[in-house]
Amino acid sequence: MSEDERCCGTGTCIINAEGVCWCGQKWDGEKMCFPQADAPPADAENGQAAQDAQANKSSAP
């Protein structure tokens, strides 16, 4: 088994074809790093606002 140049140095890296290690780090072309967390889509935020408005409307006297 040959050593993968993308290994972070622990010797425990198992990196798939997409460059993602079992630990969650991803190869960015230069180094292994944790991917940025994705922001929730605008539709999800709007959907939550609509749910909140509906909840407030139904609980009004």
mmCIF file of the N, C-alpha and C atoms, coordinates in Angstrom:
data_MODEL
# 
_entry.id   MODEL 
# 
loop_
_atom_site.group_PDB 
_atom_site.id 
_atom_site.type_symbol 
_atom_site.label_atom_id 
_atom_site.label_alt_id 
_atom_site.label_comp_id 
_atom_site.label_asym_id 
_atom_site.label_entity_id 
_atom_site.label_seq_id 
_atom_site.pdbx_PDB_ins_code 
_atom_site.Cartn_x 
_atom_site.Cartn_y 
_atom_site.Cartn_z 
_atom_site.occupancy 
_atom_site.B_iso_or_equiv 
_atom_site.pdbx_formal_charge 
_atom_site.auth_seq_id 
_atom_site.auth_comp_id 
_atom_site.auth_asym_id 
_atom_site.auth_atom_id 
_atom_site.pdbx_PDB_model_num 
ATOM 1   N N  . MET A 1 1  ? 0.860   -1.183 0.000  1.00 0.00 ? 1  MET A N  1 
ATOM 2   C CA . MET A 1 1  ? 0.000   0.000  0.000  1.00 0.00 ? 1  MET A CA 1 
ATOM 3   C C  . MET A 1 1  ? 0.901   1.239  0.000  1.00 0.00 ? 1  MET A C  1 
ATOM 4   N N  . SER A 1 2  ? 0.648   2.155  -0.935 1.00 0.00 ? 2  SER A N  1 
ATOM 5   C CA . SER A 1 2  ? 1.467   3.365  -0.998 1.00 0.00 ? 2  SER A CA 1 
ATOM 6   C C  . SER A 1 2  ? 0.838   4.470  -0.169 1.00 0.00 ? 2  SER A C  1 
ATOM 7   N N  . GLU A 1 3  ? 1.694   5.357  0.323  1.00 0.00 ? 3  GLU A N  1 
ATOM 8   C CA . GLU A 1 3  ? 1.192   6.470  1.124  1.00 0.00 ? 3  GLU A CA 1 
ATOM 9   C C  . GLU A 1 3  ? 0.562   7.514  0.216  1.00 0.00 ? 3  GLU A C  1 
ATOM 10  N N  . ASP A 1 4  ? -0.565  8.045  0.630  1.00 0.00 ? 4  ASP A N  1 
ATOM 11  C CA . ASP A 1 4  ? -1.275  9.081  -0.126 1.00 0.00 ? 4  ASP A CA 1 
ATOM 12  C C  . ASP A 1 4  ? -0.683  10.430 0.254  1.00 0.00 ? 4  ASP A C  1 
ATOM 13  N N  . GLU A 1 5  ? -0.292  11.220 -0.733 1.00 0.00 ? 5  GLU A N  1 
ATOM 14  C CA . GLU A 1 5  ? 0.289   12.538 -0.452 1.00 0.00 ? 5  GLU A CA 1 
ATOM 15  C C  . GLU A 1 5  ? -0.690  13.468 0.251  1.00 0.00 ? 5  GLU A C  1 
ATOM 16  N N  . ARG A 1 6  ? -1.979  13.148 0.181  1.00 0.00 ? 6  ARG A N  1 
ATOM 17  C CA . ARG A 1 6  ? -2.997  13.995 0.803  1.00 0.00 ? 6  ARG A CA 1 
ATOM 18  C C  . ARG A 1 6  ? -3.171  13.720 2.291  1.00 0.00 ? 6  ARG A C  1 
ATOM 19  N N  . CYS A 1 7  ? -2.545  12.684 2.809  1.00 0.00 ? 7  CYS A N  1 
ATOM 20  C CA . CYS A 1 7  ? -2.683  12.333 4.222  1.00 0.00 ? 7  CYS A CA 1 
ATOM 21  C C  . CYS A 1 7  ? -2.248  13.504 5.105  1.00 0.00 ? 7  CYS A C  1 
ATOM 22  N N  . CYS A 1 8  ? -2.987  13.738 6.170  1.00 0.00 ? 8  CYS A N  1 
ATOM 23  C CA . CYS A 1 8  ? -2.719  14.874 7.065  1.00 0.00 ? 8  CYS A CA 1 
ATOM 24  C C  . CYS A 1 8  ? -1.507  14.642 7.959  1.00 0.00 ? 8  CYS A C  1 
ATOM 25  N N  . GLY A 1 9  ? -0.959  13.437 7.936  1.00 0.00 ? 9  GLY A N  1 
ATOM 26  C CA . GLY A 1 9  ? 0.223   13.149 8.729  1.00 0.00 ? 9  GLY A CA 1 
ATOM 27  C C  . GLY A 1 9  ? -0.018  12.150 9.854  1.00 0.00 ? 9  GLY A C  1 
ATOM 28  N N  . THR A 1 10 ? -1.273  11.829 10.121 1.00 0.00 ? 10 THR A N  1 
ATOM 29  C CA . THR A 1 10 ? -1.565  10.879 11.193 1.00 0.00 ? 10 THR A CA 1 
ATOM 30  C C  . THR A 1 10 ? -1.314  9.445  10.769 1.00 0.00 ? 10 THR A C  1 
ATOM 31  N N  . GLY A 1 11 ? -1.345  9.214  9.463  1.00 0.00 ? 11 GLY A N  1 
ATOM 32  C CA . GLY A 1 11 ? -1.192  7.862  8.955  1.00 0.00 ? 11 GLY A CA 1 
ATOM 33  C C  . GLY A 1 11 ? -2.473  7.063  9.003  1.00 0.00 ? 11 GLY A C  1 
ATOM 34  N N  . THR A 1 12 ? -3.584  7.708  9.363  1.00 0.00 ? 12 THR A N  1 
ATOM 35  C CA . THR A 1 12 ? -4.864  7.010  9.459  1.00 0.00 ? 12 THR A CA 1 
ATOM 36  C C  . THR A 1 12 ? -5.860  7.467  8.401  1.00 0.00 ? 12 THR A C  1 
ATOM 37  N N  . CYS A 1 13 ? -5.411  8.269  7.452  1.00 0.00 ? 13 CYS A N  1 
ATOM 38  C CA . CYS A 1 13 ? -6.325  8.804  6.441  1.00 0.00 ? 13 CYS A CA 1 
ATOM 39  C C  . CYS A 1 13 ? -6.810  7.704  5.500  1.00 0.00 ? 13 CYS A C  1 
ATOM 40  N N  . ILE A 1 14 ? -8.091  7.708  5.246  1.00 0.00 ? 14 ILE A N  1 
ATOM 41  C CA . ILE A 1 14 ? -8.710  6.871  4.215  1.00 0.00 ? 14 ILE A CA 1 
ATOM 42  C C  . ILE A 1 14 ? -9.492  7.851  3.350  1.00 0.00 ? 14 ILE A C  1 
ATOM 43  N N  . ILE A 1 15 ? -8.945  8.158  2.184  1.00 0.00 ? 15 ILE A N  1 
ATOM 44  C CA . ILE A 1 15 ? -9.482  9.219  1.327  1.00 0.00 ? 15 ILE A CA 1 
ATOM 45  C C  . ILE A 1 15 ? -10.125 8.596  0.103  1.00 0.00 ? 15 ILE A C  1 
ATOM 46  N N  . ASN A 1 16 ? -11.388 8.960  -0.162 1.00 0.00 ? 16 ASN A N  1 
ATOM 47  C CA . ASN A 1 16 ? -12.090 8.392  -1.306 1.00 0.00 ? 16 ASN A CA 1 
ATOM 48  C C  . ASN A 1 16 ? -11.751 9.152  -2.595 1.00 0.00 ? 16 ASN A C  1 
ATOM 49  N N  . ALA A 1 17 ? -12.355 8.738  -3.695 1.00 0.00 ? 17 ALA A N  1 
ATOM 50  C CA . ALA A 1 17 ? -12.068 9.320  -5.012 1.00 0.00 ? 17 ALA A CA 1 
ATOM 51  C C  . ALA A 1 17 ? -12.416 10.803 -5.092 1.00 0.00 ? 17 ALA A C  1 
ATOM 52  N N  . GLU A 1 18 ? -13.365 11.262 -4.263 1.00 0.00 ? 18 GLU A N  1 
ATOM 53  C CA . GLU A 1 18 ? -13.750 12.680 -4.249 1.00 0.00 ? 18 GLU A CA 1 
ATOM 54  C C  . GLU A 1 18 ? -12.837 13.518 -3.369 1.00 0.00 ? 18 GLU A C  1 
ATOM 55  N N  . GLY A 1 19 ? -11.871 12.889 -2.710 1.00 0.00 ? 19 GLY A N  1 
ATOM 56  C CA . GLY A 1 19 ? -10.937 13.613 -1.860 1.00 0.00 ? 19 GLY A CA 1 
ATOM 57  C C  . GLY A 1 19 ? -11.429 13.817 -0.445 1.00 0.00 ? 19 GLY A C  1 
ATOM 58  N N  . VAL A 1 20 ? -12.459 13.073 -0.038 1.00 0.00 ? 20 VAL A N  1 
ATOM 59  C CA . VAL A 1 20 ? -13.017 13.198 1.305  1.00 0.00 ? 20 VAL A CA 1 
ATOM 60  C C  . VAL A 1 20 ? -12.474 12.080 2.186  1.00 0.00 ? 20 VAL A C  1 
ATOM 61  N N  . CYS A 1 21 ? -11.927 12.457 3.343  1.00 0.00 ? 21 CYS A N  1 
ATOM 62  C CA . CYS A 1 21 ? -11.384 11.497 4.300  1.00 0.00 ? 21 CYS A CA 1 
ATOM 63  C C  . CYS A 1 21 ? -12.494 11.025 5.240  1.00 0.00 ? 21 CYS A C  1 
ATOM 64  N N  . TRP A 1 22 ? -12.268 9.892  5.884  1.00 0.00 ? 22 TRP A N  1 
ATOM 65  C CA . TRP A 1 22 ? -13.245 9.359  6.843  1.00 0.00 ? 22 TRP A CA 1 
ATOM 66  C C  . TRP A 1 22 ? -13.493 10.323 7.991  1.00 0.00 ? 22 TRP A C  1 
ATOM 67  N N  . CYS A 1 23 ? -12.519 11.206 8.290  1.00 0.00 ? 23 CYS A N  1 
ATOM 68  C CA . CYS A 1 23 ? -12.661 12.129 9.422  1.00 0.00 ? 23 CYS A CA 1 
ATOM 69  C C  . CYS A 1 23 ? -13.469 13.381 9.064  1.00 0.00 ? 23 CYS A C  1 
ATOM 70  N N  . GLY A 1 24 ? -13.809 13.543 7.778  1.00 0.00 ? 24 GLY A N  1 
ATOM 71  C CA . GLY A 1 24 ? -14.610 14.692 7.371  1.00 0.00 ? 24 GLY A CA 1 
ATOM 72  C C  . GLY A 1 24 ? -13.818 15.766 6.642  1.00 0.00 ? 24 GLY A C  1 
ATOM 73  N N  . GLN A 1 25 ? -12.487 15.670 6.678  1.00 0.00 ? 25 GLN A N  1 
ATOM 74  C CA . GLN A 1 25 ? -11.695 16.653 5.952  1.00 0.00 ? 25 GLN A CA 1 
ATOM 75  C C  . GLN A 1 25 ? -11.751 16.353 4.454  1.00 0.00 ? 25 GLN A C  1 
ATOM 76  N N  . LYS A 1 26 ? -11.513 17.394 3.652  1.00 0.00 ? 26 LYS A N  1 
ATOM 77  C CA . LYS A 1 26 ? -11.549 17.248 2.203  1.00 0.00 ? 26 LYS A CA 1 
ATOM 78  C C  . LYS A 1 26 ? -10.319 17.890 1.586  1.00 0.00 ? 26 LYS A C  1 
ATOM 79  N N  . TRP A 1 27 ? -9.792  17.272 0.545  1.00 0.00 ? 27 TRP A N  1 
ATOM 80  C CA . TRP A 1 27 ? -8.646  17.792 -0.179 1.00 0.00 ? 27 TRP A CA 1 
ATOM 81  C C  . TRP A 1 27 ? -9.089  18.995 -1.001 1.00 0.00 ? 27 TRP A C  1 
ATOM 82  N N  . ASP A 1 28 ? -8.431  20.153 -0.787 1.00 0.00 ? 28 ASP A N  1 
ATOM 83  C CA . ASP A 1 28 ? -8.809  21.368 -1.517 1.00 0.00 ? 28 ASP A CA 1 
ATOM 84  C C  . ASP A 1 28 ? -7.880  21.655 -2.693 1.00 0.00 ? 28 ASP A C  1 
ATOM 85  N N  . GLY A 1 29 ? -7.034  20.708 -3.014 1.00 0.00 ? 29 GLY A N  1 
ATOM 86  C CA . GLY A 1 29 ? -6.077  20.878 -4.092 1.00 0.00 ? 29 GLY A CA 1 
ATOM 87  C C  . GLY A 1 29 ? -4.681  21.173 -3.588 1.00 0.00 ? 29 GLY A C  1 
ATOM 88  N N  . GLU A 1 30 ? -4.585  21.616 -2.337 1.00 0.00 ? 30 GLU A N  1 
ATOM 89  C CA . GLU A 1 30 ? -3.297  21.915 -1.724 1.00 0.00 ? 30 GLU A CA 1 
ATOM 90  C C  . GLU A 1 30 ? -3.111  21.215 -0.391 1.00 0.00 ? 30 GLU A C  1 
ATOM 91  N N  . LYS A 1 31 ? -4.205  21.098 0.365  1.00 0.00 ? 31 LYS A N  1 
ATOM 92  C CA . LYS A 1 31 ? -4.113  20.525 1.707  1.00 0.00 ? 31 LYS A CA 1 
ATOM 93  C C  . LYS A 1 31 ? -5.471  19.964 2.121  1.00 0.00 ? 31 LYS A C  1 
ATOM 94  N N  . MET A 1 32 ? -5.448  19.170 3.189  1.00 0.00 ? 32 MET A N  1 
ATOM 95  C CA . MET A 1 32 ? -6.698  18.661 3.752  1.00 0.00 ? 32 MET A CA 1 
ATOM 96  C C  . MET A 1 32 ? -7.267  19.731 4.682  1.00 0.00 ? 32 MET A C  1 
ATOM 97  N N  . CYS A 1 33 ? -8.562  19.967 4.588  1.00 0.00 ? 33 CYS A N  1 
ATOM 98  C CA . CYS A 1 33 ? -9.202  20.946 5.467  1.00 0.00 ? 33 CYS A CA 1 
ATOM 99  C C  . CYS A 1 33 ? -10.670 20.563 5.631  1.00 0.00 ? 33 CYS A C  1 
ATOM 100 N N  . PHE A 1 34 ? -11.287 21.091 6.676  1.00 0.00 ? 34 PHE A N  1 
ATOM 101 C CA . PHE A 1 34 ? -12.702 20.837 6.879  1.00 0.00 ? 34 PHE A CA 1 
ATOM 102 C C  . PHE A 1 34 ? -13.501 21.752 5.964  1.00 0.00 ? 34 PHE A C  1 
ATOM 103 N N  . PRO A 1 35 ? -14.502 21.209 5.259  1.00 0.00 ? 35 PRO A N  1 
ATOM 104 C CA . PRO A 1 35 ? -15.300 22.033 4.353  1.00 0.00 ? 35 PRO A CA 1 
ATOM 105 C C  . PRO A 1 35 ? -16.070 23.107 5.114  1.00 0.00 ? 35 PRO A C  1 
ATOM 106 N N  . GLN A 1 36 ? -16.318 24.216 4.446  1.00 0.00 ? 36 GLN A N  1 
ATOM 107 C CA . GLN A 1 36 ? -17.096 25.303 5.037  1.00 0.00 ? 36 GLN A CA 1 
ATOM 108 C C  . GLN A 1 36 ? -18.538 24.841 5.224  1.00 0.00 ? 36 GLN A C  1 
ATOM 109 N N  . ALA A 1 37 ? -19.126 25.223 6.331  1.00 0.00 ? 37 ALA A N  1 
ATOM 110 C CA . ALA A 1 37 ? -20.529 24.902 6.570  1.00 0.00 ? 37 ALA A CA 1 
ATOM 111 C C  . ALA A 1 37 ? -21.388 25.706 5.602  1.00 0.00 ? 37 ALA A C  1 
ATOM 112 N N  . ASP A 1 38 ? -22.353 25.048 5.007  1.00 0.00 ? 38 ASP A N  1 
ATOM 113 C CA . ASP A 1 38 ? -23.236 25.729 4.076  1.00 0.00 ? 38 ASP A CA 1 
ATOM 114 C C  . ASP A 1 38 ? -24.275 26.538 4.833  1.00 0.00 ? 38 ASP A C  1 
ATOM 115 N N  . ALA A 1 39 ? -24.544 27.729 4.334  1.00 0.00 ? 39 ALA A N  1 
ATOM 116 C CA . ALA A 1 39 ? -25.595 28.563 4.910  1.00 0.00 ? 39 ALA A CA 1 
ATOM 117 C C  . ALA A 1 39 ? -26.941 27.976 4.489  1.00 0.00 ? 39 ALA A C  1 
ATOM 118 N N  . PRO A 1 40 ? -27.959 28.084 5.323  1.00 0.00 ? 40 PRO A N  1 
ATOM 119 C CA . PRO A 1 40 ? -29.264 27.564 4.924  1.00 0.00 ? 40 PRO A CA 1 
ATOM 120 C C  . PRO A 1 40 ? -29.794 28.335 3.721  1.00 0.00 ? 40 PRO A C  1 
ATOM 121 N N  . PRO A 1 41 ? -30.464 27.666 2.802  1.00 0.00 ? 41 PRO A N  1 
ATOM 122 C CA . PRO A 1 41 ? -30.997 28.365 1.637  1.00 0.00 ? 41 PRO A CA 1 
ATOM 123 C C  . PRO A 1 41 ? -32.024 29.416 2.034  1.00 0.00 ? 41 PRO A C  1 
ATOM 124 N N  . ALA A 1 42 ? -32.150 30.459 1.239  1.00 0.00 ? 42 ALA A N  1 
ATOM 125 C CA . ALA A 1 42 ? -33.081 31.549 1.532  1.00 0.00 ? 42 ALA A CA 1 
ATOM 126 C C  . ALA A 1 42 ? -34.505 31.023 1.656  1.00 0.00 ? 42 ALA A C  1 
ATOM 127 N N  . ASP A 1 43 ? -34.865 30.022 0.855  1.00 0.00 ? 43 ASP A N  1 
ATOM 128 C CA . ASP A 1 43 ? -36.212 29.460 0.917  1.00 0.00 ? 43 ASP A CA 1 
ATOM 129 C C  . ASP A 1 43 ? -36.504 28.868 2.291  1.00 0.00 ? 43 ASP A C  1 
ATOM 130 N N  . ALA A 1 44 ? -35.507 28.251 2.909  1.00 0.00 ? 44 ALA A N  1 
ATOM 131 C CA . ALA A 1 44 ? -35.704 27.660 4.234  1.00 0.00 ? 44 ALA A CA 1 
ATOM 132 C C  . ALA A 1 44 ? -35.983 28.754 5.255  1.00 0.00 ? 44 ALA A C  1 
ATOM 133 N N  . GLU A 1 45 ? -35.260 29.876 5.151  1.00 0.00 ? 45 GLU A N  1 
ATOM 134 C CA . GLU A 1 45 ? -35.495 30.987 6.076  1.00 0.00 ? 45 GLU A CA 1 
ATOM 135 C C  . GLU A 1 45 ? -36.883 31.572 5.868  1.00 0.00 ? 45 GLU A C  1 
ATOM 136 N N  . ASN A 1 46 ? -37.280 31.736 4.616  1.00 0.00 ? 46 ASN A N  1 
ATOM 137 C CA . ASN A 1 46 ? -38.613 32.275 4.317  1.00 0.00 ? 46 ASN A CA 1 
ATOM 138 C C  . ASN A 1 46 ? -39.695 31.317 4.779  1.00 0.00 ? 46 ASN A C  1 
ATOM 139 N N  . GLY A 1 47 ? -39.448 30.027 4.623  1.00 0.00 ? 47 GLY A N  1 
ATOM 140 C CA . GLY A 1 47 ? -40.419 29.032 5.072  1.00 0.00 ? 47 GLY A CA 1 
ATOM 141 C C  . GLY A 1 47 ? -40.599 29.083 6.575  1.00 0.00 ? 47 GLY A C  1 
ATOM 142 N N  . GLN A 1 48 ? -39.520 29.275 7.321  1.00 0.00 ? 48 GLN A N  1 
ATOM 143 C CA . GLN A 1 48 ? -39.604 29.370 8.771  1.00 0.00 ? 48 GLN A CA 1 
ATOM 144 C C  . GLN A 1 48 ? -40.368 30.617 9.177  1.00 0.00 ? 48 GLN A C  1 
ATOM 145 N N  . ALA A 1 49 ? -40.137 31.733 8.496  1.00 0.00 ? 49 ALA A N  1 
ATOM 146 C CA . ALA A 1 49 ? -40.852 32.976 8.801  1.00 0.00 ? 49 ALA A CA 1 
ATOM 147 C C  . ALA A 1 49 ? -42.347 32.787 8.565  1.00 0.00 ? 49 ALA A C  1 
ATOM 148 N N  . ALA A 1 50 ? -42.693 32.086 7.494  1.00 0.00 ? 50 ALA A N  1 
ATOM 149 C CA . ALA A 1 50 ? -44.104 31.833 7.199  1.00 0.00 ? 50 ALA A CA 1 
ATOM 150 C C  . ALA A 1 50 ? -44.720 30.944 8.270  1.00 0.00 ? 50 ALA A C  1 
ATOM 151 N N  . GLN A 1 51 ? -43.984 29.943 8.727  1.00 0.00 ? 51 GLN A N  1 
ATOM 152 C CA . GLN A 1 51 ? -44.486 29.068 9.789  1.00 0.00 ? 51 GLN A CA 1 
ATOM 153 C C  . GLN A 1 51 ? -44.685 29.847 11.078 1.00 0.00 ? 51 GLN A C  1 
ATOM 154 N N  . ASP A 1 52 ? -43.731 30.728 11.406 1.00 0.00 ? 52 ASP A N  1 
ATOM 155 C CA . ASP A 1 52 ? -43.847 31.544 12.611 1.00 0.00 ? 52 ASP A CA 1 
ATOM 156 C C  . ASP A 1 52 ? -45.057 32.462 12.530 1.00 0.00 ? 52 ASP A C  1 
ATOM 157 N N  . ALA A 1 53 ? -45.270 33.079 11.378 1.00 0.00 ? 53 ALA A N  1 
ATOM 158 C CA . ALA A 1 53 ? -46.415 33.979 11.197 1.00 0.00 ? 53 ALA A CA 1 
ATOM 159 C C  . ALA A 1 53 ? -47.719 33.212 11.351 1.00 0.00 ? 53 ALA A C  1 
ATOM 160 N N  . GLN A 1 54 ? -47.781 32.016 10.783 1.00 0.00 ? 54 GLN A N  1 
ATOM 161 C CA . GLN A 1 54 ? -48.979 31.194 10.877 1.00 0.00 ? 54 GLN A CA 1 
ATOM 162 C C  . GLN A 1 54 ? -49.241 30.798 12.327 1.00 0.00 ? 54 GLN A C  1 
ATOM 163 N N  . ALA A 1 55 ? -48.201 30.448 13.041 1.00 0.00 ? 55 ALA A N  1 
ATOM 164 C CA . ALA A 1 55 ? -48.328 30.066 14.443 1.00 0.00 ? 55 ALA A CA 1 
ATOM 165 C C  . ALA A 1 55 ? -48.829 31.244 15.277 1.00 0.00 ? 55 ALA A C  1 
ATOM 166 N N  . ASN A 1 56 ? -48.313 32.432 15.010 1.00 0.00 ? 56 ASN A N  1 
ATOM 167 C CA . ASN A 1 56 ? -48.742 33.630 15.748 1.00 0.00 ? 56 ASN A CA 1 
ATOM 168 C C  . ASN A 1 56 ? -50.192 33.956 15.420 1.00 0.00 ? 56 ASN A C  1 
ATOM 169 N N  . LYS A 1 57 ? -50.580 33.780 14.166 1.00 0.00 ? 57 LYS A N  1 
ATOM 170 C CA . LYS A 1 57 ? -51.941 34.086 13.742 1.00 0.00 ? 57 LYS A CA 1 
ATOM 171 C C  . LYS A 1 57 ? -52.939 33.134 14.413 1.00 0.00 ? 57 LYS A C  1 
ATOM 172 N N  . SER A 1 58 ? -52.583 31.855 14.484 1.00 0.00 ? 58 SER A N  1 
ATOM 173 C CA . SER A 1 58 ? -53.513 30.870 15.047 1.00 0.00 ? 58 SER A CA 1 
ATOM 174 C C  . SER A 1 58 ? -53.618 30.974 16.558 1.00 0.00 ? 58 SER A C  1 
ATOM 175 N N  . SER A 1 59 ? -52.609 31.581 17.216 1.00 0.00 ? 59 SER A N  1 
ATOM 176 C CA . SER A 1 59 ? -52.662 31.702 18.671 1.00 0.00 ? 59 SER A CA 1 
ATOM 177 C C  . SER A 1 59 ? -53.227 33.053 19.116 1.00 0.00 ? 59 SER A C  1 
ATOM 178 N N  . ALA A 1 60 ? -53.544 33.930 18.161 1.00 0.00 ? 60 ALA A N  1 
ATOM 179 C CA . ALA A 1 60 ? -54.122 35.234 18.514 1.00 0.00 ? 60 ALA A CA 1 
ATOM 180 C C  . ALA A 1 60 ? -55.555 35.061 18.984 1.00 0.00 ? 60 ALA A C  1 
ATOM 181 N N  . PRO A 1 61 ? -56.015 35.886 19.921 1.00 0.00 ? 61 PRO A N  1 
ATOM 182 C CA . PRO A 1 61 ? -57.383 35.746 20.430 1.00 0.00 ? 61 PRO A CA 1 
ATOM 183 C C  . PRO A 1 61 ? -58.437 36.126 19.422 1.00 0.00 ? 61 PRO A C  1 
# 
